[in-house]
Amino acid sequence: MNLNALNNPSGKPIRLQVYLAHAGAASRRAAEKLISAGRVSVNGSVVSVLGTKVFPGDAVCIDGVAVYPESKRYYLALHKPQEYLCSAADPQGRPLVLELLPQEITERLYTVGRLDYRSSGLIIITNDGAFAAHVGHPSAGIPKEYLVEASGIIPDTVVAAFVRGLLIEGVRYRAEAIERLGKKALRIVLIEGKNREIRRVFSYFHLHPVKLCRIRIGPVYLGDLKPGESRSLSGSEYTGLMRLPEG
């Protein structure tokens, strides 16, 4: 299945924020902020109204720099090794997951969601802002599955509390499902997946994850990808992610 065909321009006018997302300049939500801030112009005129339509041939700029829809879309699954960052840059010079991609890819790519520096496993990388905004938004309800090993025995009370849901510093954390794999190991499924959720819950109970690996995002599995390796999503994986309802 040709994933690029799913996003080819139709020649019809589209909303400005969608154009910017297709150009890989920002996610749709981030594009809306750029427009509202008056940083986007169309044919030389600053546009700050969301929903403004862009026609084929219009000149679109961000901060005076022209942006164009990218002709090729990338939808990649990558096995993030430990001690790699999902950021686009790091002032400390630590390794970045984007540096692991094939050198022939020259388009600007970004990760959909993140894994922290010490965690490993599956991440999705793309230059399709609309796709990234859908998959990365909590309302999409996309399950994410993790294998976790702790430094000590994980009590049943911790498992029960995580499944039931608990408040930590005013934030509610809840696992969709947990399977015990051993005294110190769990398989955890999250739906919303708040920032560092598993580590925060473990820390609350004075536990330390010595291994945290994401093995699934919706219909996409890590499979036999080795650390640092990547592959293109299949058409069915793409469709499966986009079919998961928002709201």
N, C-alpha and C positions, 0 to 999 in steps of 0.2 A: 504493500500500500504506500502510495506517495504522500507523505505527510505534508510536503510543500504545497500540494494541490489543495489541501484543506484551507490554506490561507492566501491563495493568490488573489490579488486585487480584482474586483469585479468591474472597475471602471465607473462605478456609481459614487456619488459623494458619500463620505463617511464623517462621523464626528471627529473633531480635532483630537480628543484624547485617545481615540481608537487609532488614528493615524500615527500619533507619537508612540503608542505601544507597538504598532506594527513596524515602526522604524527602529525598534529596539532602544529607544531613547530613555524609556522609563516604563514602569508598570502603569496600568490605566489609572490607578489611584494616585500614583506619584505624578502622572501627567496632569491630572486635574489640579493638583496643587501648583504645578508650574504655570498652568493657564491662569488660575486665580491670582497668582502673584504677579501677573503681567509680564512674564518672561518669554512668552511665545508670540510670534508675529506671523501673519499670513499676508503674503503679497505686500510686505513692508509696513503693514498696520498692526499694532499690538492688539491682541485679542484676549479678553479676560472673561468672556462669557462661556460657560460650559455648554456643550451641545452644539457649538458653532460647527457648521459643515465645511469640509474641505473637498474641493473638486479636483479631478485629475489635472495636473499641470500647475496647481497652486504652489507657490514658493513658501515653505514653512521653515521658520528658524526658531531656535532656542538661544536666547542671549546673543542674537545676531549670527549664530552659526547654523547653516542649512542642515536639515535632517531629511533623509529619504527612506521610504519603506525598503527594508532589506528583501532582496529577491529570494534568498534562501533561508529557510527556517531550520533550526536545530532543536531537537528534543532528545536529550541524552540522559542515560542513567550512568552514574559514576560511583565507584566504591571509594569513599573518602577514607584515607588512612588516618590513624591517630596523629595528632600534632600537625595537622594542616588546618588552615583557616578557610572559611567560606566567604571571606571578604574579598573585595576587588583589589585591595592593597593593604599593606601593613607597615607602619613606620618602624617597627622593630625588625623587619626583614624576615619574618617567619614564612615558611612555605605556604603557598596558596593552592587550593584545589584547581583553580583555573589554569595553573601552570602544568597540570597533568593532562590536559586535553591535547588531541593531535595538533601538531604545528600547522597543518594545512588549514585549520579553521582560523580565519582572520576576523570574523564578525565579533562584535561585542556580545559576550554571553554573561549570564548571571545565574546564581543559584535560586531555586525555588525552595524557600525555607532554609534552615541551617541546621548544622550539627556543631556542637561546641568543639573547642580545640582538642579536648581529650577523648571525644567520642569518635566512633568510626561507623562506616556503613553507607547505606544508600542515600544519595541525594540526586535530585533532578536538575539539569542545567538546560537553559533555553535562551533564545533571543526573541521569543514571542511574548510580549508584555501582557496581552490579553490572556493567554494560556497561563502564564505565571500568576497573574492576579487571581484567576479562578482557583487554580490548584492550591495556591498558598493561603487562601482566605479561610478562616475557621468555619464560616458558614457552609462551605462546600461539604463538610462532614466526611472528609477522606480519612480512613483509618490508617494509622502508622504503627508498625509492629517492631518491637525491640527485644533483643536478648540482653539480659542484665545479670552480671555476676557481682556479688558483694564480697567485701573483705571478711564479713562474719555471717553467722546464721541469720536468716531473715525470718522473724517471728510471724506466725499466722495472723496475729493482731495487726501487723503492718499491712499485710495483703488485704485483709478485710476492710481496714480503714481507707485504703487507696481506692478500692472498688466502690465503697460506700460514698466516698468523697469527704474531703477535709479542708478546713480553712487554715492557711499559713500566711501570716502577716496580711490578712484581709483578702487574700486571693484563694479561690476555690480550685482544688485539684482533684481530678477523678479519672481513674482508668476505666476504659470500656470493658476490658477483660484482662485477667491475669491467670496464667498457668504456671504452677510450680514445676520446675525442672530438676530441682535438687534443694538441699538445705540452704544453699547460698545463691541459687540461680532461679530466675523467673523469665517467662515470656510475657511481655506487657503490650497491650494494644491501647493506644490513645486515639481519641478523635480530634479534639481541639488542639492538643499538643502545645501548651504554653511554653514560654522560654525556659529551658533547663528544668522542665517539670519533674522528670524522674530524679534528677540530682537534688532538687529542692526537697522533694518528699523524703528521699533517703536520708538527707542531712537532718531533716526534722526529727527523724527517729535514730539519729546518731549512727547511721550506716554509711558506708563509703563504697560506691560502685567502682570496682577495679576494672570492669569491662562493660561498655555500653555500646551496643552495635544495632543500628537500624537495619532491618532485613526486608521491610516491605513498606511501600506507599501505595495505598489503594490496590490496583491490579498489578502493580509493578513490583517484582521481587528482585532482591540482590542476587540470588542464584549463585552461580559459580564465578562471578566477577571477582578477580583478585584485587587487593588493595592497589589503587592507582589506575585501574583499568576502567574503561567506559565503553558504552555501546549505545546505538540509537534505539529509541523506543519503537516498538512495533505499532502498526496501525491500530490493533485491538487495544493495546495499552493506552494509547492516546485517546481513543474513543471512550474507553472505560473511565478514564479520569474526567473527561469533559461531560460525560453523562451523569456523573454524580451530582445530584441536585443541590443548588444553593438555596439557603433560606429554610 
